[in-house]
Amino acid sequence: MIGIFGGTFDPIHYGHLRSALEVKEIFGLTELRLVPSAQPPHREQPAATAPMRLQMLELAIKNQPGFIIDTRELNRHGASYMVDTLKSLRQEFQNEPLLLFIGSDAFNQLETWHQWRHLFDNAHIIVMTRPGFNIQNLDKFFKVRLTNEITELAHKLAGKLYFQQVTQLDISATAIRNMIDKQQNPGFLLPDTVITYIRQHKLYQRH
C-alpha cells in the first residue's frame, strides 16, 4: 500500500511529520509520498517559494526510510487539484492500493474539493482524527464506503473511507510563520535543519 500525504508544507513541521510516521507504521505502507502543493485552490498562496518549500521538505525527511517527496503538483501547471494527482499516481501504480491521508478539518470541507467524489475512484481516503473525534452523521455516499477493517484497504485498490486516530500535535505552520515574524524562537516545533534554512534565507520575515 502506498500513502499520499499532501500539503503546502510552508514550512514542514513536527505536526506533519509525526502524523506521517504514525500512519506509515499503522498501515504498513511500502512508501509514503509527501506531495507539496503548488497552487492550493482552497487557501492563500504559500509564503515561501515552491523550490524553498521543497528544500525544507528534503531537509526534514532526510534519513527517514520510506518517505518520498513527490513533486508532480509542483511540476504541473495550474491549480493543484488532488483528483488530478491521484489519477496520475493510479496510472503509475496500477495494482497497488493508494491511501490518501487527510485531516478531519479537510474531511469536513471535502465536498468543496474539485470533483471530490472521483477521489474515491483512484484511492481510499483515510481521515486522521484527534482523540475524542466523533464521526458526524455521514450521508449515504460516505456510509456505503466506510470500513473499520485495515485488511479491506489492502484487498481493494480504492474506494473506501477509513477513520484513524493519530497523535495530532497542535502545531500550525501559520503560528510558526507568525513566531518567526515576531523574532520568537520556533524551536521544538520543527526540525533544527529546517529552522537553520529559514534563518539563512530570512524566510517569513514580513517586517
Backbone hydrogen bonds in HBPLUS format (Angstrom, degrees):
<---DONOR---> <-ACCEPTOR-->    atom                        ^
c    i                          cat <-CA-CA->   ^        H-A-AA   ^      H-
h    n   atom  resd res      DA  || num        DHA   H-A  angle D-A-AA Bond
n    s   type  num  typ     dist DA aas  dist angle  dist       angle   num
A0030-THR N   A0001-MET O   2.91 MM  29  5.86 153.4  1.98 153.6 162.4     1
A0002-ILE N   A0097-PRO O   2.99 MM  95  6.37 168.5  2.01 165.2 167.5     2
A0099-LEU N   A0002-ILE O   2.84 MM  97  6.12 161.0  1.88 160.7 163.0     3
A0003-GLY N   A0031-GLU O   3.00 MM  28  6.34 171.4  2.01 157.5 158.9     4
A0033-ARG N   A0003-GLY O   2.79 MM  30  5.90 178.8  1.79 143.8 143.7     5
A0004-ILE N   A0099-LEU O   2.76 MM  95  6.03 146.0  1.87 165.3 161.6     6
A0101-PHE N   A0004-ILE O   2.92 MM  97  6.06 176.6  1.92 169.8 169.9     7
A0005-PHE N   A0033-ARG O   2.84 MM  28  6.00 165.2  1.86 165.5 162.4     8
A0035-VAL N   A0005-PHE O   2.93 MM  30  5.97 158.6  1.97 129.6 136.3     9
A0007-GLY N   A0035-VAL O   3.21 MM  28  6.47 143.9  2.35 151.9 146.0    10
A0037-SER N   A0007-GLY O   2.85 MM  30  5.68 152.6  1.92 137.5 143.2    11
A0016-HIS N   A0013-HIS O   3.10 MM   3  5.62 121.4  2.46 110.6 122.4    12
A0017-LEU N   A0013-HIS O   3.09 MM   4  6.38 169.3  2.10 151.6 154.5    13
A0014-TYR N   A0189-LEU O   2.96 MM 175  5.83 171.9  1.96 143.3 145.8    14
A0018-ARG N   A0014-TYR O   2.86 MM   4  5.66 164.8  1.88 142.7 146.4    15
A0019-SER N   A0015-GLY O   3.45 MM   4  6.39 166.4  2.47 137.5 141.4    16
A0020-ALA N   A0016-HIS O   2.93 MM   4  6.11 160.9  1.97 153.0 159.3    17
A0021-LEU N   A0017-LEU O   2.97 MM   4  6.11 158.1  2.01 145.9 151.2    18
A0022-GLU N   A0018-ARG O   3.00 MM   4  6.22 163.0  2.03 151.9 156.4    19
A0023-VAL N   A0019-SER O   3.00 MM   4  6.23 170.9  2.00 157.6 159.3    20
A0024-LYS N   A0020-ALA O   3.08 MM   4  6.17 150.6  2.17 142.2 150.5    21
A0025-GLU N   A0021-LEU O   3.19 MM   4  6.45 154.2  2.26 146.0 151.8    22
A0026-ILE N   A0022-GLU O   2.82 MM   4  6.03 172.0  1.82 161.5 164.1    23
A0027-PHE N   A0023-VAL O   3.05 MM   4  5.86 167.6  2.07 142.2 145.8    24
A0029-LEU N   A0024-LYS O   3.05 MM   5  5.11 149.2  2.15 140.9 148.9    25
A0028-GLY N   A0025-GLU O   3.27 MM   3  5.04 150.4  2.37  95.4 104.1    26
A0032-LEU N   A0066-GLY O   2.79 MM  34  6.09 162.5  1.82 168.2 168.4    27
A0068-ILE N   A0032-LEU O   2.90 MM  36  6.07 164.5  1.93 157.6 156.8    28
A0034-LEU N   A0068-ILE O   2.76 MM  34  6.09 158.7  1.80 163.1 170.2    29
A0070-ASP N   A0034-LEU O   2.89 MM  36  5.82 172.9  1.89 147.8 149.6    30
A0080-SER N   A0039-GLN O   3.00 MM  41  5.29 172.6  2.01 131.3 132.5    31
A0053-ARG N   A0049-THR O   2.94 MM   4  6.25 161.7  1.97 158.3 163.6    32
A0054-LEU N   A0050-ALA O   2.92 MM   4  6.08 152.6  2.00 151.1 159.2    33
A0055-GLN N   A0051-PRO O   2.97 MM   4  6.20 151.7  2.06 140.0 147.2    34
A0056-MET N   A0052-MET O   2.95 MM   4  6.23 157.8  2.00 150.7 156.3    35
A0057-LEU N   A0053-ARG O   3.02 MM   4  6.19 152.1  2.10 140.2 147.8    36
A0058-GLU N   A0054-LEU O   2.94 MM   4  6.24 155.4  2.00 148.0 154.7    37
A0059-LEU N   A0055-GLN O   3.00 MM   4  6.27 156.3  2.06 147.5 153.3    38
A0060-ALA N   A0056-MET O   2.96 MM   4  6.15 152.6  2.03 144.9 152.6    39
A0061-ILE N   A0057-LEU O   3.10 MM   4  6.32 151.5  2.18 153.2 158.5    40
A0064-GLN N   A0061-ILE O   3.00 MM   3  5.29 144.0  2.13 140.1 134.2    41
A0067-PHE N   A0064-GLN O   3.34 MM   3  6.01 162.7  2.38 137.1 138.3    42
A0074-LEU N   A0071-THR O   3.03 MM   3  5.24 119.7  2.41 103.5 118.9    43
A0075-ASN N   A0071-THR O   2.98 MM   4  6.21 144.5  2.11 154.5 165.6    44
A0076-ARG N   A0073-GLU O   3.36 MM   3  5.10 147.0  2.48  91.0 100.2    45
A0084-ASP N   A0081-TYR O   3.12 MM   3  5.59 130.3  2.38 108.2 119.3    46
A0085-THR N   A0081-TYR O   3.29 MM   4  6.68 153.3  2.37 144.6 152.4    47
A0086-LEU N   A0082-MET O   2.89 MM   4  6.15 160.5  1.93 158.4 162.1    48
A0087-LYS N   A0083-VAL O   3.11 MM   4  6.30 154.8  2.17 139.8 146.6    49
A0088-SER N   A0084-ASP O   3.05 MM   4  6.22 159.1  2.09 145.2 150.6    50
A0089-LEU N   A0085-THR O   2.93 MM   4  6.21 155.4  1.99 147.6 154.6    51
A0090-ARG N   A0086-LEU O   2.83 MM   4  5.96 155.0  1.89 148.4 155.3    52
A0091-GLN N   A0087-LYS O   3.14 MM   4  6.43 147.8  2.25 143.5 150.9    53
A0092-GLU N   A0089-LEU O   3.00 MM   3  5.03 122.5  2.34  94.9 110.1    54
A0093-PHE N   A0089-LEU O   2.78 MM   4  6.04 155.7  1.83 156.3 163.7    55
A0098-LEU N   A0157-LEU O   3.35 MM  59  6.41 157.5  2.40 158.3 151.8    56
A0124-HIS N   A0098-LEU O   2.81 MM  26  6.17 167.0  1.83 163.8 163.2    57
A0100-LEU N   A0124-HIS O   2.82 MM  24  6.06 177.1  1.82 163.3 162.3    58
A0126-ILE N   A0100-LEU O   2.79 MM  26  5.89 172.5  1.80 155.2 157.8    59
A0102-ILE N   A0126-ILE O   2.97 MM  24  6.34 161.2  2.01 163.5 167.0    60
A0128-MET N   A0102-ILE O   2.76 MM  26  6.03 167.0  1.78 162.4 166.4    61
A0107-PHE N   A0103-GLY O   2.97 MM   4  6.30 152.4  2.04 147.4 155.8    62
A0108-ASN N   A0104-SER O   3.03 MM   4  6.26 151.0  2.11 143.1 149.7    63
A0109-GLN N   A0106-ALA O   3.02 MM   3  5.12 138.0  2.20  98.6 111.0    64
A0110-LEU N   A0107-PHE O   3.06 MM   3  4.81 162.7  2.09 102.8 107.9    65
A0112-THR N   A0109-GLN O   2.87 MM   3  5.71 165.2  1.89 130.3 134.4    66
A0113-TRP N   A0110-LEU O   2.91 MM   3  5.36 162.6  1.94 116.6 122.5    67
A0118-HIS N   A0115-GLN O   2.95 MM   3  5.65 137.6  2.14 118.5 129.2    68
A0119-LEU N   A0116-TRP O   3.08 MM   3  5.42 159.4  2.12 109.0 115.5    69
A0120-PHE N   A0117-ARG O   3.31 MM   3  6.09 145.1  2.44 115.4 120.4    70
A0121-ASP N   A0118-HIS O   3.03 MM   3  5.08 147.8  2.14  99.4 109.3    71
A0122-ASN N   A0119-LEU O   3.26 MM   3  5.92 151.2  2.35 113.1 119.4    72
A0123-ALA N   A0119-LEU O   3.18 MM   4  6.28 132.2  2.42 145.4 158.9    73
A0159-GLY N   A0123-ALA O   3.11 MM  36  5.92 171.9  2.12 109.0 107.4    74
A0125-ILE N   A0160-LYS O   2.83 MM  35  6.31 161.4  1.87 166.3 169.5    75
A0162-TYR N   A0125-ILE O   2.97 MM  37  6.38 156.8  2.03 160.9 163.8    76
A0127-VAL N   A0162-TYR O   2.82 MM  35  6.26 159.7  1.86 162.0 167.6    77
A0164-GLN N   A0127-VAL O   2.89 MM  37  6.07 171.2  1.90 157.0 158.7    78
A0129-THR N   A0164-GLN O   2.85 MM  35  5.89 162.0  1.88 135.5 141.2    79
A0166-VAL N   A0129-THR O   3.00 MM  37  6.06 162.3  2.03 166.5 163.0    80
A0133-PHE N   A0130-ARG O   3.07 MM   3  5.51 151.1  2.15 140.0 138.1    81
A0142-PHE N   A0139-ASP O   3.09 MM   3  5.68 124.3  2.42 113.3 125.1    82
A0143-LYS N   A0139-ASP O   2.95 MM   4  6.12 165.8  1.97 156.8 161.3    83
A0144-VAL N   A0140-LYS O   3.14 MM   4  6.16 167.7  2.16 156.4 155.6    84
A0145-ARG N   A0142-PHE O   2.98 MM   3  5.25 142.4  2.12 106.1 117.7    85
A0146-LEU N   A0142-PHE O   3.03 MM   4  6.14 123.3  2.37 149.3 165.2    86
A0146-LEU N   A0143-LYS O   3.30 MM   3  5.21 147.1  2.42  97.5 106.5    87
A0161-LEU N   A0145-ARG O   2.87 MM  16  5.39 157.7  1.92 126.4 124.7    88
A0147-THR N   A0161-LEU O   2.92 MM  14  6.12 149.2  2.02 177.3 170.0    89
A0152-GLU N   A0149-GLU O   3.12 MM   3  5.41 135.7  2.33 101.7 112.9    90
A0153-LEU N   A0150-ILE O   2.94 MM   3  5.29 130.7  2.19 105.3 118.4    91
A0154-ALA N   A0150-ILE O   3.36 MM   4  6.84 144.5  2.50 144.7 154.2    92
A0154-ALA N   A0151-THR O   3.13 MM   3  5.15 123.0  2.47  93.5 107.6    93
A0155-HIS N   A0151-THR O   3.17 MM   4  6.45 138.8  2.34 142.8 153.5    94
A0171-ILE N   A0169-LEU O   2.72 MM   2  5.56 133.6  1.94 111.0  95.7    95
A0176-ILE N   A0172-SER O   3.06 MM   4  6.40 156.4  2.12 147.9 154.7    96
A0177-ARG N   A0173-ALA O   2.89 MM   4  6.16 161.8  1.93 152.8 157.2    97
A0178-ASN N   A0174-THR O   2.97 MM   4  6.24 156.1  2.02 149.4 156.2    98
A0179-MET N   A0175-ALA O   2.92 MM   4  6.17 152.6  1.99 147.3 154.7    99
A0180-ILE N   A0176-ILE O   3.01 MM   4  6.27 164.6  2.03 154.8 158.1   100
A0181-ASP N   A0177-ARG O   2.96 MM   4  6.14 154.5  2.02 144.2 151.8   101
A0182-LYS N   A0178-ASN O   3.00 MM   4  6.25 141.1  2.16 140.4 150.3   102
A0182-LYS N   A0179-MET O   3.06 MM   3  5.10 122.9  2.40  93.8 108.5   103
A0184-GLN N   A0179-MET O   2.79 MM   5  4.99 172.1  1.80 149.7 147.0   104
A0183-GLN N   A0180-ILE O   2.97 MM   3  4.83 157.3  2.02 103.5 108.4   105
A0189-LEU N   A0186-PRO O   3.18 MM   3  5.86 149.4  2.27 142.4 143.7   106
A0194-VAL N   A0191-PRO O   2.99 MM   3  5.36 128.8  2.26 105.4 118.3   107
A0195-ILE N   A0191-PRO O   3.08 MM   4  6.52 154.9  2.14 149.6 157.3   108
A0196-THR N   A0192-ASP O   2.89 MM   4  6.13 162.8  1.92 154.1 158.1   109
A0197-TYR N   A0193-THR O   3.13 MM   4  6.31 153.5  2.21 134.9 141.9   110
A0198-ILE N   A0194-VAL O   2.91 MM   4  6.19 160.0  1.95 151.8 156.9   111
A0199-ARG N   A0195-ILE O   2.95 MM   4  6.23 158.2  1.99 152.3 157.9   112
A0200-GLN N   A0196-THR O   2.88 MM   4  6.08 161.3  1.91 151.3 156.9   113
A0201-HIS N   A0197-TYR O   3.03 MM   4  6.21 153.4  2.10 149.7 155.9   114
A0203-LEU N   A0198-ILE O   2.98 MM   5  5.10 158.9  2.02 144.4 149.2   115
A0202-LYS N   A0199-ARG O   3.19 MM   3  4.90 158.3  2.24  97.0 103.5   116
